[in-house]
Amino acid sequence: MTKWTALNTGGLVGLDPFNLTDFNNAMWFDGFTATQGIQLYKLGFDGSVTQWTALNTGGVGLNPADLTEFNGNLWFRGDTTSQGGQLYKLGFDGSVTKWTAINPGGGGLFPFDLADFNDALWFNGAAPGQGGQLYTSQARPRARPEKVGCIFGRRRSISAVPDWR
């Protein structure tokens, strides 16, 4: 076993890496900084460790959570100073983008339990006045064409079933 980092050694918890996630030939994770709260870090293929973000440095930091690969990008919840928890995207090119601004006055969207399902990103998030609800990156479900089956030699229509891709 080898200790790989010696970062934030003067803090109460050290770097305390968590949410370790493999993406784009690198290991991405959350870690504590001495003055900027919790930020996103990258362990490169060459073994180097880089603090990747410096966002919401006056608060708890970006505090990325639920790192989930979807559609060639890494998606996660991140905290903002004025809009609460929102959905962020780490692009394949290394860029970090805040993707949503939902429910900013009510604590934010606070997306969690991100999942790649049937060609869409799904997650639980706070809806204004409705509590936690299911969200998707997909605009709306697409219905498949009506299927026709054969039962006892007779053609019978089977109702259309939403195709949640």
Summary of the structure (lengths in Angstrom):
residues: 165
radius of gyration: 20.6
end to end distance: 43.2
largest distance: 77.1
contacts: 444
relative contact order: 0.11
helix: 2%
strand: 48%
